[in-house]
Amino acid sequence: MTVGDGGRDGDGRPVLLFAHGFGCDQNMWRLVAPAFAQDHRVVLFDYVGAGGSDLTAWDPGRYATLEGYATDVLEICAELGLRDVVFVGHSVSAMIGVLAAAREPSRFAALVMVGPSPRYIDDEGYVGGFGAEDIDELLDSLDSNYLGWSAATAPAIMGNPDRPELGAELTNSFCRTDPRIARHFARLTFTADNRDDLPRVGLPTLVLQCREDVIAPVAVGEYVHRAVPGSALVVLDATGHCPHLSAPEPTTAAIRDFLAATFASRA
């Protein structure tokens, strides 16, 4: 893992720990995270296999489930002495944050979930956005030609065809990720089912959802909102699965408003 700590301690304000999604790295937060650095300690990192991480640290046993990535989060918190953490997780990292907070709730003050999905595959009474056959096809394509899959899929995930540079950036990010690790992480991501973990979340939680998202449709964001007790749901007037890149200003504003409301007594 690569850790970037832009922060400062003191004055009782929470620490913001930003966690990237599948195929991404900490650089994806560059349009959002700096906006909080003046008032909060801000910590960024790369999961093993992404960005500037140490690829030799990857172990298939450790990362057999998303719990392995939750362990990474907790080890970062322990190493840096982080408490009172607001975990800002994009996509699969939203569920990783749920798992980490369940194991060490005293470390965390709140969760921000950006484009979360507890389960991507449709189930009885549940809309995840994909059929089982869709996920099988996606994973088969990824396994057989990761770079080709990245080039074809990343622009659709970004969901802003009028801004091709964003799709190109996500494609390049996917292609920089170690293919062997990416294939493994993708299988964990798209076959996970964390629905039962959501009702046990006992922290103030913000669910940030785009009005159009091929990976996590609005119905999924609404499900997460209903399942997490007392959570807030903000549907951004934005498209795609990466609003921190395509709509950084409203994404930043929503997080800032949530922090102000959640920690008003500390102001």
JOURDA-V849941 format. One record per pair of residues at least 4 apart in sequence whose ideal C-beta (glycine too) atoms are under 8 Angstrom apart, sorted by the first residue. I is the first residue (numbers start at 1). J is the second residue. Records with the same first field share a line. If there is no record, write none. Layout:
BEGIN
I: J / J
END
This chain:
BEGIN
1: 45 / 46 / 47 / 48 / 53 / 54 / 57 / 72 / 76
2: 26 / 45 / 46 / 51 / 52 / 53
3: 43 / 44 / 45 / 76 / 79 / 80
4: 26 / 43 / 44 / 45
5: 41 / 42 / 43 / 44 / 80
6: 33 / 34 / 37 / 41 / 42 / 43 / 44
7: 15 / 37 / 40 / 41 / 42 / 43
8: 41
9: 41
12: 84 / 266
13: 39 / 40 / 41 / 263 / 266
14: 40 / 84 / 85 / 86 / 109 / 110 / 259 / 263
15: 40 / 41 / 42 / 43 / 82 / 83 / 84 / 85 / 86
16: 33 / 36 / 40 / 41 / 42 / 43 / 85 / 86 / 88
17: 43 / 45 / 73 / 76 / 77 / 82 / 85 / 86 / 87 / 88
18: 26 / 29 / 32 / 33 / 42 / 43 / 44 / 88
19: 45 / 47 / 73 / 87 / 88 / 89 / 90 / 93 / 96 / 97
20: 24 / 25 / 26 / 28 / 29 / 46 / 47 / 50 / 51 / 90 / 93
21: 28 / 89 / 90 / 91 / 92 / 93 / 115 / 241 / 242
22: 91 / 92 / 182 / 185 / 186 / 189
23: 50 / 150 / 154 / 170 / 173 / 174 / 177 / 182 / 186
24: 28 / 50 / 90 / 170 / 173 / 242
25: 46 / 50 / 51 / 52 / 173 / 176 / 177
26: 44 / 45 / 46 / 51
27: 51 / 173
28: 90 / 173 / 242 / 244 / 245
29: 33 / 44 / 88 / 244
30: 34
31: 244 / 245 / 248 / 252
32: 36 / 244 / 248 / 251 / 252 / 255
33: 37 / 42 / 44
34: 42
35: 252 / 256
36: 40 / 42 / 252 / 255 / 256
37: 42
40: 86
41: 82
43: 76 / 80 / 82
45: 76
46: 50 / 51 / 52 / 53
47: 53 / 69 / 72 / 185
48: 53 / 54 / 55 / 57 / 58 / 63 / 72 / 181
49: 53 / 55 / 58 / 177 / 178 / 181 / 182 / 185
50: 176 / 177 / 178
51: 176
53: 57
55: 178 / 181
58: 62 / 63 / 178 / 181
59: 63
60: 64 / 184
62: 68 / 71
63: 68 / 69 / 184 / 185 / 188
64: 68
65: 188
66: 70 / 92 / 95 / 96 / 99 / 188 / 189 / 192 / 194
67: 71 / 99
68: 72
69: 73 / 93 / 96 / 99
70: 74 / 96 / 97 / 99 / 100 / 103
71: 75
72: 76
73: 77 / 87 / 96 / 97 / 100
74: 78 / 100 / 103 / 104 / 107
75: 79
76: 80 / 82
77: 81 / 82 / 83 / 85 / 100 / 104 / 107
78: 82
82: 107
83: 106 / 107
84: 107 / 108 / 109
85: 107 / 108 / 109
86: 108 / 109 / 110 / 111 / 112 / 259
87: 97 / 100 / 101 / 108 / 110 / 111 / 112
88: 112 / 114 / 255
89: 93 / 94 / 95 / 96 / 97 / 111 / 112 / 113 / 114 / 116
90: 94 / 114 / 115 / 242 / 244
91: 114 / 115 / 116 / 117 / 189 / 215 / 216 / 241
92: 96 / 117 / 185 / 188 / 189 / 192
93: 97
94: 98 / 111 / 113 / 114 / 115 / 116 / 117 / 224
95: 99 / 116 / 117 / 118 / 192 / 194 / 197
96: 100
97: 101 / 108 / 111 / 113
98: 102 / 111 / 194 / 197 / 198 / 201
99: 103 / 194 / 197
100: 104 / 107 / 108
101: 105 / 107 / 108 / 111 / 201 / 203
102: 197 / 200 / 201
104: 108
105: 202 / 203
108: 203
109: 203 / 204 / 262 / 263
110: 203 / 204 / 205 / 206 / 258 / 259 / 262
111: 201 / 203 / 204 / 205 / 206
112: 205 / 206 / 208 / 255 / 258
113: 205 / 206 / 207 / 208 / 224
114: 208 / 243 / 244 / 251
115: 208 / 209 / 210 / 213 / 215 / 216 / 221 / 241 / 242 / 243
116: 207 / 216 / 220 / 221 / 224
117: 128 / 129 / 215 / 216 / 220 / 224
118: 192 / 193 / 194 / 195 / 197 / 198 / 220 / 223 / 224 / 227
119: 123 / 126 / 128 / 192 / 193 / 194 / 195
120: 128 / 129 / 130 / 135 / 189 / 190 / 191 / 192 / 215 / 216
121: 128 / 130 / 131 / 132 / 135 / 190 / 191 / 193
122: 126 / 127 / 128 / 129 / 130 / 131 / 132
123: 128
126: 195 / 223
127: 217 / 219 / 220 / 223
128: 220
129: 214 / 215 / 216 / 217 / 219 / 220
130: 134 / 135 / 138 / 190
131: 135
132: 136
133: 137
134: 138
135: 139 / 190 / 191
136: 140
137: 141
138: 142 / 149 / 153 / 186 / 190
139: 143 / 183 / 186 / 187 / 190
140: 144
141: 145 / 148 / 149
142: 146 / 149 / 182 / 183 / 186
143: 183
145: 149
146: 150 / 179 / 182 / 183
147: 151 / 175 / 179
148: 152
149: 153
150: 154 / 171 / 174 / 175
151: 171 / 175
152: 156
153: 157 / 174
154: 158 / 167 / 170 / 171 / 173 / 174
155: 161 / 164 / 167 / 168 / 170 / 171
156: 167 / 214
157: 170 / 214 / 215 / 240 / 241 / 242
158: 166 / 167 / 169 / 170 / 240 / 241 / 242 / 245 / 246
159: 210 / 212 / 213 / 214 / 239 / 240 / 241 / 242 / 246
160: 166 / 167 / 239 / 240 / 246
161: 167
163: 167 / 246
164: 168
165: 169
166: 170 / 240 / 242 / 245 / 246
167: 171
168: 172
169: 173 / 245
170: 174 / 242 / 245
171: 175
172: 176
173: 177
174: 182
177: 181 / 182
178: 182
179: 183
180: 184
181: 185
182: 186
183: 187
184: 188
185: 189
186: 190
187: 191
188: 192
194: 198
195: 227
196: 200
197: 201
198: 224 / 227 / 228
199: 227 / 228 / 229
201: 205 / 228 / 229 / 231
202: 229
204: 230 / 231 / 232 / 258 / 262
205: 228 / 230 / 231 / 232
206: 231 / 232 / 234 / 254 / 255 / 258
207: 221 / 224 / 225 / 228 / 231 / 232 / 233 / 234
208: 221 / 234 / 236 / 243 / 251 / 254 / 255
209: 213 / 216 / 218 / 220 / 221 / 222 / 233 / 234 / 235 / 236
210: 235 / 236 / 238 / 239 / 240 / 241 / 243 / 247
211: 218 / 235 / 236 / 237 / 238 / 239
212: 218 / 239 / 240
213: 217 / 218 / 239 / 240 / 241
214: 240 / 241
215: 241
216: 220 / 221 / 241
217: 221
218: 222 / 235
219: 223
220: 224
221: 225 / 233 / 235
222: 226 / 233
223: 227
224: 228 / 231 / 233
225: 231 / 232 / 233
232: 258 / 261
234: 254 / 258
236: 243 / 247 / 250 / 251 / 254
237: 247 / 250
238: 243 / 246 / 247 / 250 / 251
239: 246
240: 246
242: 246
243: 247 / 248 / 250 / 251
244: 248 / 251
247: 251
248: 252
249: 253
250: 254
251: 255
252: 256
253: 257
254: 258
255: 259
256: 260
257: 261
258: 262
259: 263
260: 264 / 267
263: 267
END
